[in-house]
Amino acid sequence: MILNFARPFLLVFPATAILLVATAFIPLSQPVIAQEDPNQQYITLLTGKLSDETRADETRADETRADETRAGETRDIEVPVEVGVLRVFFSARSSGDFKLELISPSGRVIPLTEPNIAVTESNGKKTVAMWDPRPGLWKMRIVGSGDFTAAAWAQGELYICCMQFFARNLIHQLDKFQPVRGSRQQAQVYASGFNIEALEFQAISEQGELIAPLKIRQSDYSNPYNFTLLMETPNQPFRIRARGRDTNGKQFQRVFFWLVRPLASEPANAQPDVPGGAQPQPQPQDWDKNAVAGEYKIVRAQITNWSDEPLLSEKGNPIGVRLKYSIRFPVDGQYSPYPQAFPERIPNTYTGAMNLRLYRSHVEPLPDGLQSPMQLFFSGRPMFKAGVTYNMTVEMIPGYANYNEQKKSFCLATRSYSQQGIRERFEREVTSDGKVRFRLSFSGTDLESRTPVLTENTYAPGVWHRSFMKDGVPECP
């Protein structure tokens, strides 16, 4: 059973969204320590213990420095910050006296009085919020003694979430996941970053130490955001950490909040995974197929050239855009390099009516799994071969135009824009004679979202709308 998530352009986590951060705390076994909100995107989250031994270089005769240092151990905790982070938080809490410092990627201790920094302290916890942090490897330096919790979390473009483990006929959410030690587990996870170059997942201890790498593979080569994880359950409590690098070469890291506590054996009252007490299904034979233990380089198809031209109706009137592009795939597999197109410049009053939708498609040579070259994006799961150049033609029409394949006719979905205030904006958009270029994106390829690709030609939305009127296209019922 493989779970399929929505395609990237329909997800509720847009790349530029700023994530809300809560401040709830959940107690650990040690009452003085607390962890953070499970909905935050953690860069690091760990607990530990600092000894009370004073470092030699911290024993100073200068009394003016005495209140600036803390006796005890010094611990440096790495916090990689990738390109696209809008704000990062560093937080520490300890059962004893401690000091928190931030070390920039250049190795400099950052004064906490800088204008892009805000500091809060409450109940033994210190949190530093930093706007527009410099990308690179930051460090949290904690000096003190006693039990502590250290955490750093980010608000930005990268979002790794929605991990689900599944067995035979049940789906286990990570917050309630209790596997048996040594059992094999399979999971699905989503990563939103459009510029991820490589990714790996690890099981780590509560102290942030590596236990074992998890095997990883893309669930679908046409979707470089969904991944399947394969894991041998550790014998100790663990968290899951994601690491990788982006196309800028910068490292990133995310740690899932929940601490999983494996069971020694299956509980006596455990319910079967399949209804009616049916026999469990065997483990899949392709357990290790295409899975990598360690860094996994994201598979994306390569578009070698593309062009655009006006799309004409059967009566010869312009109604949209015809795209032609050639594409090559790095490995044999199932792909769906779905095209998207929307105006280059989108005003605040935009209704979305001029986002282009797929009308028809054609591919040569015909990939395995298709009965017709017109079937590519509508049904079937085509199998493409590595090293073969496939020439694709797709025809796209404005979002307010619907095509009924059975009736072979168009209708205009204008009623969905009939609300007061929206109707006026919609009419201005679709009747405008201003010429615009369209921004193109092809899912699962090297020309997706973050790489700016524009149509060579300009198009006037008003011309398309008048063409539908000339052709006698009615309003949709």
RODO-2510 file (C-alpha; in nm, 4 decimals, decimal comma):
residues 477
     n   res          X          Y          Z
     1     m     0,0000     0,0000     0,0000
     2     i     0,1554     0,3290    -0,1098
     3     l    -0,0128     0,6542    -0,0129
     4     n    -0,0430     0,9216    -0,2768
     5     f    -0,0544     1,2831    -0,1697
     6     a    -0,1860     1,5741    -0,3736
     7     r     0,0363     1,7153    -0,6455
     8     p     0,2692     1,9969    -0,5352
     9     f     0,0684     2,2829    -0,6850
    10     l    -0,2389     2,1857    -0,4825
    11     l    -0,0697     2,1585    -0,1437
    12     v    -0,1701     2,3729     0,1481
    13     f     0,1922     2,4612     0,2308
    14     p     0,2942     2,7168    -0,0383
    15     a     0,6633     2,7846    -0,0655
    16     t     0,6345     3,1437     0,0553
    17     a     0,3942     3,0843     0,3428
    18     i     0,5021     3,1892     0,6906
    19     l     0,4202     2,9155     0,9383
    20     l     0,2589     3,0035     1,2692
    21     v     0,4479     2,9052     1,5808
    22     a     0,2777     2,8121     1,9077
    23     t     0,4296     2,8063     2,2537
    24     a     0,2791     2,5024     2,4235
    25     f     0,5056     2,2703     2,6202
    26     i     0,4830     1,8978     2,6858
    27     p     0,6675     1,7688     2,9924
    28     l     0,9381     1,5046     2,9774
    29     s     1,0146     1,2440     3,2368
    30     q     1,2333     1,5033     3,4056
    31     p     0,9866     1,7617     3,5375
    32     v     1,2187     2,0600     3,4941
    33     i     1,2550     2,0044     3,1171
    34     a     0,9906     2,0815     2,8558
    35     q     0,9745     2,0345     2,4810
    36     e     0,8188     2,2532     2,2175
    37     d     0,5151     2,2603     1,9914
    38     p     0,4947     1,9454     1,7709
    39     n     0,3730     2,1540     1,4753
    40     q     0,6964     2,3515     1,4525
    41     q     0,9554     2,2713     1,1885
    42     y     1,2479     2,1767     1,4090
    43     i     1,6035     2,2057     1,2881
    44     t     1,7199     2,0373     1,6055
    45     l     1,5535     1,9060     1,9215
    46     l     1,7439     1,7160     2,1881
    47     t     1,7890     1,6620     2,5583
    48     g     2,1104     1,6077     2,7491
    49     k     2,3040     1,6635     3,0676
    50     l     2,5804     1,9138     3,1322
    51     s     2,8394     1,8281     3,3934
    52     d     2,9207     2,0752     3,6695
    53     e     3,2930     2,0702     3,6057
    54     t     3,4392     2,4149     3,5378
    55     r     3,6541     2,4504     3,2285
    56     a     4,0091     2,5756     3,2924
    57     d     3,9655     2,8699     3,0584
    58     e     3,6514     2,9765     3,2439
    59     t     3,8317     3,0181     3,5778
    60     r     3,9349     3,3795     3,5633
    61     a     4,0694     3,6245     3,8134
    62     d     3,8963     3,9128     3,6424
    63     e     3,5856     3,9704     3,8550
    64     t     3,4252     4,1824     3,5821
    65     r     3,3855     3,8630     3,3748
    66     a     3,2594     3,6465     3,6577
    67     d     2,8923     3,7188     3,5985
    68     e     2,9284     3,6601     3,2227
    69     t     3,0438     3,3010     3,2488
    70     r     2,8951     2,9867     3,3919
    71     a     3,0808     2,7071     3,5657
    72     g     3,0199     2,3738     3,4027
    73     e     3,0336     2,2099     3,0650
    74     t     3,0230     2,3822     2,7258
    75     r     2,8156     2,2135     2,4565
    76     d     2,8033     2,3267     2,0899
    77     i     2,4929     2,2152     1,8995
    78     e     2,4883     2,2456     1,5207
    79     v     2,1946     2,4252     1,3560
    80     p     2,2180     2,4276     0,9724
    81     v     2,0094     2,7110     0,8234
    82     e     1,9261     2,6805     0,4548
    83     v     1,8506     2,9446     0,1918
    84     g     1,4880     3,0595     0,2176
    85     v     1,4551     3,0687     0,5979
    86     l     1,2668     3,3825     0,6975
    87     r     1,3110     3,3493     1,0721
    88     v     1,4829     3,1036     1,3044
    89     f     1,4345     3,0473     1,6771
    90     f     1,6982     2,9156     1,9194
    91     s     1,5800     2,7951     2,2577
    92     a     1,7340     2,6339     2,5652
    93     r     1,6063     2,5348     2,9079
    94     s     1,8038     2,3796     3,1924
    95     s     1,7503     2,2548     3,5448
    96     g     2,0586     2,4514     3,6457
    97     d     2,2193     2,7843     3,5717
    98     f     2,3230     2,8230     3,2051
    99     k     2,4266     3,0686     2,9348
   100     l     2,3179     3,0575     2,5692
   101     e     2,5335     3,1972     2,2867
   102     l     2,4846     3,1900     1,9092
   103     i     2,7781     3,1279     1,6761
   104     s     2,7339     3,2478     1,3169
   105     p     2,8539     3,0476     1,0119
   106     s     3,1637     3,2685     1,0106
   107     g     3,2508     3,1559     1,3653
   108     r     3,1592     3,4852     1,5307
   109     v     2,9604     3,5059     1,8537
   110     i     2,6530     3,7141     1,7672
   111     p     2,5537     3,9903     2,0129
   112     l     2,1930     3,9329     2,1144
   113     t     2,1325     4,3080     2,0972
   114     e     2,1406     4,3257     1,7152
   115     p     1,8275     4,4825     1,5592
   116     n     1,7065     4,1610     1,3883
   117     i     1,7127     3,9674     1,7179
   118     a     1,4553     3,9440     1,9972
   119     v     1,5198     3,7636     2,3270
   120     t     1,2628     3,6314     2,5741
   121     e     1,3245     3,4568     2,9069
   122     s     1,0668     3,2796     3,1216
   123     n     1,0725     3,0013     3,3805
   124     g     1,4320     2,9073     3,3133
   125     k     1,3893     2,9054     2,9361
   126     k     1,5655     3,1431     2,6988
   127     t     1,4487     3,1905     2,3396
   128     v     1,6245     3,3956     2,0727
   129     a     1,4264     3,4893     1,7602
   130     m     1,6308     3,5985     1,4582
   131     w     1,4873     3,7486     1,1408
   132     d     1,6559     3,6973     0,8028
   133     p     1,9371     3,4723     0,9287
   134     r     2,2470     3,4210     0,7200
   135     p     2,2382     3,0750     0,5532
   136     g     2,5013     2,8317     0,6751
   137     l     2,5999     2,6254     0,9775
   138     w     2,5020     2,8036     1,2983
   139     k     2,5799     2,6747     1,6468
   140     m     2,4007     2,7042     1,9783
   141     r     2,6578     2,7175     2,2582
   142     i     2,5205     2,6207     2,5992
   143     v     2,7412     2,6676     2,9048
   144     g     2,6238     2,5419     3,2427
   145     s     2,5267     2,2293     3,4311
   146     g     2,2273     2,0059     3,4795
   147     d     1,9674     1,8515     3,2548
   148     f     1,8767     2,0593     2,9515
   149     t     1,6641     2,0722     2,6391
   150     a     1,7879     2,2543     2,3273
   151     a     1,5727     2,3315     2,0272
   152     a     1,5859     2,5379     1,7109
   153     w     1,3057     2,5767     1,4622
   154     a     1,2521     2,7606     1,1361
   155     q     0,9910     2,9535     0,9464
   156     g     1,0593     2,9446     0,5748
   157     e     1,0120     2,7715     0,2435
   158     l     1,1118     2,4158     0,3356
   159     y     0,8485     2,2013     0,5044
   160     i     0,8988     1,8302     0,5783
   161     c     0,5905     1,6737     0,7262
   162     c     0,2997     1,4344     0,7192
   163     m     0,4944     1,1192     0,8037
   164     q     0,2768     0,8086     0,8182
   165     f     0,3802     0,4500     0,8848
   166     f     0,1612     0,1844     0,7330
   167     a     0,1221    -0,1884     0,7840
   168     r    -0,0983    -0,4279     0,5898
   169     n    -0,4285    -0,2441     0,6465
   170     l    -0,3645     0,0280     0,9035
   171     i    -0,2010     0,3719     0,8942
   172     h    -0,0015     0,4782     1,2001
   173     q     0,0471     0,8471     1,2693
   174     l     0,3883     0,9280     1,4115
   175     d     0,2543     1,0660     1,7412
   176     k     0,0946     0,7271     1,8282
   177     f     0,3397     0,4970     1,6540
   178     q     0,4672     0,2121     1,8767
   179     p     0,6380    -0,0536     1,6648
   180     v     0,7973    -0,3697     1,7999
   181     r     1,1752    -0,3614     1,8334
   182     g     1,3468    -0,5090     1,5301
   183     s     1,0327    -0,5032     1,3129
   184     r     1,0422    -0,3729     0,9571
   185     q     0,8409    -0,0609     0,8943
   186     q     0,7470     0,1380     0,5855
   187     a     0,6482     0,5048     0,5851
   188     q     0,5517     0,7876     0,3549
   189     v     0,6771     1,1438     0,4047
   190     y     0,6417     1,4741     0,2174
   191     a     0,9004     1,7480     0,1546
   192     s     0,7855     2,0793     0,0070
   193     g     1,1118     2,2389    -0,1004
   194     f     1,1294     2,2968    -0,4754
   195     n     1,5085     2,3267    -0,4656
   196     i     1,6019     2,0099    -0,2735
   197     e     1,9005     1,8445    -0,4377
   198     a     1,9569     1,5499    -0,2010
   199     l     1,7853     1,4109     0,1073
   200     e     1,8403     1,1471     0,3758
   201     f     1,6549     1,0258     0,6842
   202     q     1,7995     0,8919     1,0089
   203     a     1,6818     0,7434     1,3366
   204     i     1,8412     0,9408     1,6201
   205     s     1,8392     0,9112     1,9973
   206     e     1,6741     1,1530     2,2366
   207     q     2,0197     1,3077     2,2778
   208     g     2,0443     1,3696     1,9019
   209     e     2,2973     1,0929     1,8344
   210     l     2,2758     0,8810     1,5208
   211     i     2,1246     0,5340     1,5687
   212     a     2,0903     0,4189     1,2078
   213     p     2,0149     0,5559     0,8598
   214     l     1,6745     0,4869     0,7069
   215     k     1,6423     0,3633     0,3519
   216     i     1,4742     0,6119     0,1213
   217     r     1,3411     0,6271    -0,2331
   218     q     1,1064     0,8514    -0,4255
   219     s     0,7539     0,7168    -0,4185
   220     d     0,6942     0,8436    -0,7714
   221     y     0,9643     0,9780    -1,0032
   222     s     0,7274     1,2398    -1,1416
   223     n     0,6834     1,3812    -0,7923
   224     p     1,0117     1,4777    -0,6197
   225     y     0,8274     1,5612    -0,2943
   226     n     0,6881     1,2263    -0,1756
   227     f     0,9244     0,9648    -0,0372
   228     t     0,8996     0,6105     0,0934
   229     l     1,1087     0,5235     0,3998
   230     l     1,2134     0,1721     0,5036
   231     m     1,3239     0,1120     0,8613
   232     e     1,4410    -0,1625     1,0941
   233     t     1,2905    -0,0505     1,4258
   234     p     1,5658     0,0395     1,6777
   235     n     1,5787    -0,1154     2,0241
   236     q     1,5680     0,2237     2,1941
   237     p     1,3504     0,5361     2,1883
   238     f     1,4162     0,7388     1,8752
   239     r     1,3224     1,0393     1,6690
   240     i     1,3473     1,0775     1,2923
   241     r     1,5769     1,3384     1,1416
   242     a     1,5828     1,4573     0,7801
   243     r     1,9017     1,6018     0,6366
   244     g     2,0014     1,7198     0,2928
   245     r     2,1300     1,9962     0,0730
   246     d     1,9640     2,2349    -0,1667
   247     t     2,0610     2,3407    -0,5178
   248     n     2,2697     2,6227    -0,3639
   249     g     2,4826     2,3636    -0,1857
   250     k     2,3507     2,4708     0,1576
   251     q     2,2738     2,2073     0,4186
   252     f     1,9321     2,1767     0,5812
   253     q     1,7956     1,9660     0,8630
   254     r     1,4576     1,8877     1,0175
   255     v     1,3770     1,6780     1,3236
   256     f     1,0327     1,5317     1,3845
   257     f     0,9047     1,6224     1,7287
   258     w     0,7661     1,2884     1,8420
   259     l     0,9831     1,0475     2,0400
   260     v     0,8904     0,6916     1,9359
   261     r     0,9198     0,4292     2,2102
   262     p     0,9402     0,0802     2,0558
   263     l     0,7736    -0,2125     2,2317
   264     a     0,9622    -0,5219     2,3444
   265     s     0,6890    -0,7447     2,1982
   266     e     0,3435    -0,7259     2,0467
   267     p     0,0825    -0,6566     2,3187
   268     a    -0,1340    -0,9572     2,4022
   269     n    -0,4525    -0,7607     2,3296
   270     a    -0,3268    -0,6147     1,9997
   271     q    -0,5831    -0,6080     1,7205
   272     p    -0,4920    -0,7598     1,3816
   273     d    -0,3920    -0,5222     1,1066
   274     v    -0,6464    -0,6725     0,8671
   275     p    -1,0228    -0,6944     0,9220
   276     g    -1,1825    -1,0209     1,0325
   277     g    -0,8593    -1,1667     1,1715
   278     a    -0,7241    -1,2480     0,8248
   279     q    -0,3696    -1,3750     0,7970
   280     p    -0,1043    -1,1007     0,7733
   281     q     0,0326    -1,0373     0,4288
   282     p     0,4026    -1,1114     0,3692
   283     q     0,6618    -0,8368     0,3516
   284     p     0,7030    -0,6954    -0,0007
   285     q     0,9658    -0,8687    -0,2096
   286     d     1,1082    -0,5393    -0,3324
   287     w     1,1946    -0,4149     0,0178
   288     d     1,5329    -0,2833    -0,0922
   289     k     1,4448    -0,2017    -0,4522
   290     n     1,5675     0,1479    -0,5480
   291     a     1,6035     0,2387    -0,1794
   292     v     1,9217     0,4045    -0,0537
   293     a     2,0561     0,4017     0,3030
   294     g     2,2078     0,7470     0,3262
   295     e     2,1947     1,0475     0,0956
   296     y     1,9472     1,0105    -0,1892
   297     k     1,9838     1,2367    -0,4932
   298     i     1,6438     1,3578    -0,6114
   299     v     1,5433     1,2230    -0,9525
   300     r     1,4142     1,4860    -1,1939
   301     a     1,3548     1,4709    -1,5661
   302     q     1,5357     1,7147    -1,7971
   303     i     1,3585     1,9359    -2,0478
   304     t     1,5954     1,9973    -2,3377
   305     n     1,3926     2,2571    -2,5325
   306     w     1,0471     2,4097    -2,5448
   307     s     0,8406     2,6542    -2,7487
   308     d     0,4932     2,8028    -2,7470
   309     e     0,2422     2,9194    -3,0083
   310     p    -0,1247     3,0274    -3,0192
   311     l    -0,3806     2,7479    -2,9865
   312     l    -0,6680     2,7778    -3,2347
   313     s    -1,0215     2,6429    -3,2033
   314     e    -1,1782     2,4251    -3,4723
   315     k    -1,3097     2,7473    -3,6269
   316     g    -0,9623     2,8993    -3,6369
   317     n    -0,9967     3,1414    -3,3452
   318     p    -0,7212     3,1738    -3,0768
   319     i    -0,8339     3,0239    -2,7441
   320     g    -0,5126     2,9398    -2,5573
   321     v    -0,1506     2,8254    -2,5761
   322     r     0,0099     2,5229    -2,7385
   323     l     0,3340     2,4135    -2,5694
   324     k     0,5899     2,1873    -2,7298
   325     y     0,8803     2,0468    -2,5321
   326     s     1,1309     1,7633    -2,5451
   327     i     1,2125     1,5696    -2,2318
   328     r     1,4579     1,3016    -2,1219
   329     f     1,4362     1,0868    -1,8099
   330     p     1,7332     0,9882    -1,5918
   331     v     1,6072     0,6382    -1,5027
   332     d     1,3347     0,4060    -1,6265
   333     g     1,0121     0,4782    -1,4405
   334     q     0,6632     0,6204    -1,4290
   335     y     0,6504     0,9971    -1,4723
   336     s     0,3881     1,2614    -1,5334
   337     p     0,5679     1,5889    -1,6199
   338     y     0,2490     1,7897    -1,5814
   339     p     0,2639     2,1459    -1,7170
   340     q     0,1352     2,4502    -1,5316
   341     a     0,1010     2,8052    -1,6614
   342     f    -0,0117     3,1305    -1,5025
   343     p     0,0384     3,5009    -1,5812
   344     e     0,3870     3,6369    -1,5273
   345     r     0,2591     3,9206    -1,3071
   346     i    -0,0316     3,8562    -1,0743
   347     p    -0,1997     4,1599    -0,9091
   348     n    -0,3565     4,1554    -0,5630
   349     t    -0,7021     4,1464    -0,7214
   350     y    -0,6273     3,8337    -0,9274
   351     t    -0,9125     3,5781    -0,9370
   352     g    -0,7162     3,2868    -1,0867
   353     a    -0,9321     3,2713    -1,4001
   354     m    -0,6265     3,3079    -1,6240
   355     n    -0,4383     3,0112    -1,4857
   356     l    -0,4162     2,7776    -1,7823
   357     r    -0,5582     2,4256    -1,7642
   358     l    -0,4758     2,1217    -1,9727
   359     y    -0,7014     2,0644    -2,2745
   360     r    -0,5245     1,8005    -2,4851
   361     s    -0,1854     1,6307    -2,4980
   362     h     0,0255     1,4235    -2,7354
   363     v     0,3573     1,2382    -2,7014
   364     e     0,6004     1,0723    -2,9422
   365     p     0,7364     0,8090    -2,9250
   366     l     0,4572     0,6369    -2,7379
   367     p     0,5737     0,5270    -2,3885
   368     d     0,4846     0,1878    -2,2475
   369     g     0,1463     0,1785    -2,0759
   370     l    -0,0391     0,4157    -2,3097
   371     q    -0,2911     0,2983    -2,5654
   372     s    -0,2969     0,6336    -2,7422
   373     p    -0,0559     0,9299    -2,7619
   374     m    -0,3478     1,1524    -2,6533
   375     q    -0,3813     0,9648    -2,3212
   376     l    -0,0711     1,0985    -2,1466
   377     f    -0,2107     1,3237    -1,8718
   378     f    -0,5637     1,1916    -1,8498
   379     s    -0,5342     0,8220    -1,7649
   380     g    -0,2859     0,5391    -1,7459
   381     r     0,0582     0,5274    -1,5881
   382     p     0,3095     0,5589    -1,8715
   383     m     0,6515     0,4001    -1,8315
   384     f     0,9303     0,6117    -1,9778
   385     k     1,2732     0,4828    -2,0725
   386     a     1,5973     0,6488    -1,9702
   387     g     1,7991     0,8099    -2,2493
   388     v     1,5044     0,8412    -2,4903
   389     t     1,3948     1,1872    -2,6042
   390     y     1,0160     1,2200    -2,5857
   391     n     0,8507     1,5036    -2,7749
   392     m     0,5395     1,6340    -2,6027
   393     t     0,2703     1,8709    -2,7180
   394     v     0,0162     2,0049    -2,4718
   395     e    -0,2703     2,2430    -2,5397
   396     m    -0,3822     2,4723    -2,2599
   397     i    -0,6909     2,6911    -2,2226
   398     p    -0,7891     2,9524    -1,9581
   399     g    -0,9221     2,8197    -1,6292
   400     y    -1,2769     2,9439    -1,6815
   401     a    -1,3167     2,7273    -1,9967
   402     n    -1,4286     2,3667    -1,9494
   403     y    -1,4147     2,0939    -2,2123
   404     n    -1,6486     1,7940    -2,2067
   405     e    -1,4681     1,4994    -2,3645
   406     q    -1,7868     1,2970    -2,4140
   407     k    -1,9812     1,5791    -2,5776
   408     k    -1,6727     1,7186    -2,7540
   409     s    -1,7756     2,0709    -2,6614
   410     f    -1,6747     2,3682    -2,4473
   411     c    -1,8645     2,5658    -2,1879
   412     l    -1,7628     2,8723    -1,9841
   413     a    -1,7665     2,8383    -1,6044
   414     t    -1,8406     3,2033    -1,5357
   415     r    -2,0972     3,1420    -1,2602
   416     s    -1,8222     3,0474    -1,0169
   417     y    -1,7050     3,4114    -1,0387
   418     s    -2,0494     3,5638    -0,9802
   419     q    -1,9959     3,6861    -0,6224
   420     q    -2,0097     4,0589    -0,5721
   421     g    -1,6659     4,2150    -0,6101
   422     i    -1,5201     3,9052    -0,7745
   423     r    -1,7339     3,9352    -1,0876
   424     e    -1,5913     4,2779    -1,1736
   425     r    -1,2321     4,1585    -1,1289
   426     f    -1,3017     3,8460    -1,3336
   427     e    -1,4438     4,0440    -1,6240
   428     r    -1,1469     4,2808    -1,6231
   429     e    -0,9074     3,9853    -1,6384
   430     v    -1,0717     3,7872    -1,9175
   431     t    -1,1592     4,0866    -2,1380
   432     s    -0,8248     4,2671    -2,1068
   433     d    -0,6431     4,3431    -2,4314
   434     g    -0,3159     4,3851    -2,2474
   435     k    -0,0609     4,1306    -2,3676
   436     v     0,0956     3,9022    -2,1080
   437     r     0,3516     3,6252    -2,0956
   438     f     0,2834     3,3102    -1,8977
   439     r     0,5151     3,1547    -1,6410
   440     l     0,5669     2,7840    -1,7082
   441     s     0,6413     2,4968    -1,4724
   442     f     0,6715     2,1239    -1,5436
   443     s     0,6291     1,9005    -1,2386
   444     g     0,9076     1,6566    -1,1607
   445     t     1,1570     1,8239    -1,3948
   446     d     1,4504     2,0624    -1,3770
   447     l     1,2146     2,3420    -1,4882
   448     e     0,9782     2,3477    -1,1954
   449     s     0,8505     2,6424    -0,9931
   450     r     1,1788     2,7942    -0,8751
   451     t     1,3328     2,8216    -1,2228
   452     p     1,1731     3,1157    -1,4094
   453     v     1,0524     3,0018    -1,7519
   454     l     0,8295     3,2292    -1,9595
   455     t     0,6457     3,1822    -2,2852
   456     e     0,8307     3,3343    -2,5772
   457     n     0,5109     3,4881    -2,7147
   458     t     0,2642     3,7253    -2,5491
   459     y    -0,1093     3,6621    -2,5368
   460     a    -0,4144     3,8873    -2,4908
   461     p    -0,6824     3,7318    -2,2631
   462     g    -0,9524     3,9454    -2,4240
   463     v    -0,8833     3,7852    -2,7634
   464     w    -0,9421     3,4378    -2,6146
   465     h    -1,2686     3,5440    -2,4519
   466     r    -1,4001     3,7003    -2,7739
   467     s    -1,3030     3,3825    -2,9613
   468     f    -1,5181     3,1711    -2,7302
   469     m    -1,8033     3,4150    -2,7900
   470     k    -1,7552     3,3978    -3,1690
   471     d    -1,7563     3,0180    -3,1538
   472     g    -2,0886     3,0254    -2,9683
   473     v    -1,9609     2,8593    -2,6517
   474     p    -2,2397     2,8663    -2,3870
   475     e    -2,2136     2,9179    -2,0140
   476     c    -2,1741     2,5994    -1,8126
   477     p    -2,4985     2,4825    -1,6485
***
